[in-house]
Amino acid sequence: MKYQVWECKIVIPFDSKLPDGFDQPPRRAAIEAVERKGIKVLECFSGWGGELTDIENDITENGLARNYEEIQK
């Protein structure tokens, strides 16, 4: 079977204190947003153990994503 997969990485400072189970609120929000459009979510894999690619790390370190958002305004 073929699937469509949407991936999202939320980046926060390394020393942030995350309460137990804190992956549940963003996971639930993403699922609910998709299901409100009438699309069945088969699975949702998420957690705070993800890693950035080299390009994503460069963008985060240099604030390029924020600069892009400013350009789009």
C-alpha positions as CSV (number, residue, x, y, z in Angstrom):
1,M,0.0,0.0,0.0
2,K,1.2,3.6,-0.7
3,Y,0.9,6.4,1.8
4,Q,1.1,10.1,1.9
5,V,3.3,11.3,4.9
6,W,3.4,14.8,6.3
7,E,6.5,15.5,8.4
8,C,6.9,18.3,10.9
9,K,9.8,19.2,13.1
10,I,9.3,21.6,16.0
11,V,12.6,23.0,17.2
12,I,13.0,24.3,20.8
13,P,16.1,25.2,22.8
14,F,18.0,22.2,24.0
15,D,17.8,23.1,27.7
16,S,14.0,23.5,27.7
17,K,12.3,21.5,30.4
18,L,9.5,19.3,28.9
19,P,6.9,17.9,31.2
20,D,6.2,14.1,31.0
21,G,3.8,13.4,28.1
22,F,4.4,16.8,26.4
23,D,4.5,15.2,23.0
24,Q,0.8,14.5,23.3
25,P,-0.6,18.1,22.8
26,P,1.1,18.8,19.5
27,R,0.4,15.2,18.2
28,R,-3.3,15.5,19.1
29,A,-3.5,19.0,17.5
30,A,-2.0,17.7,14.2
31,I,-4.3,14.6,14.1
32,E,-7.4,16.8,14.9
33,A,-6.5,19.3,12.2
34,V,-6.2,16.6,9.5
35,E,-9.4,14.8,10.7
36,R,-11.4,18.0,10.7
37,K,-10.9,18.0,6.9
38,G,-12.4,14.6,6.7
39,I,-9.1,12.7,6.2
40,K,-8.5,9.5,8.2
41,V,-5.2,9.5,10.1
42,L,-3.9,5.9,10.1
43,E,-1.0,6.5,12.5
44,C,1.0,9.4,14.0
45,F,4.6,9.0,15.0
46,S,6.1,11.8,16.9
47,G,8.3,12.6,19.9
48,W,11.1,14.8,21.1
49,G,13.9,12.5,20.0
50,G,14.1,13.8,16.4
51,E,17.1,15.2,14.7
52,L,17.7,17.9,12.1
53,T,19.4,17.4,8.8
54,D,22.5,19.5,8.2
55,I,20.5,22.0,6.1
56,E,17.7,22.2,8.7
57,N,20.4,22.8,11.4
58,D,21.9,25.6,9.3
59,I,18.5,27.2,8.8
60,T,17.8,27.1,12.5
61,E,21.2,28.3,13.6
62,N,21.2,31.2,11.1
63,G,17.6,32.3,11.5
64,L,16.9,31.7,7.8
65,A,13.4,30.4,8.4
66,R,12.4,33.6,10.3
67,N,14.0,35.7,7.6
68,Y,12.0,33.9,4.9
69,E,8.8,34.5,6.8
70,E,9.6,38.2,7.0
71,I,10.2,38.3,3.2
72,Q,6.8,36.7,2.6
73,K,4.9,39.5,4.4
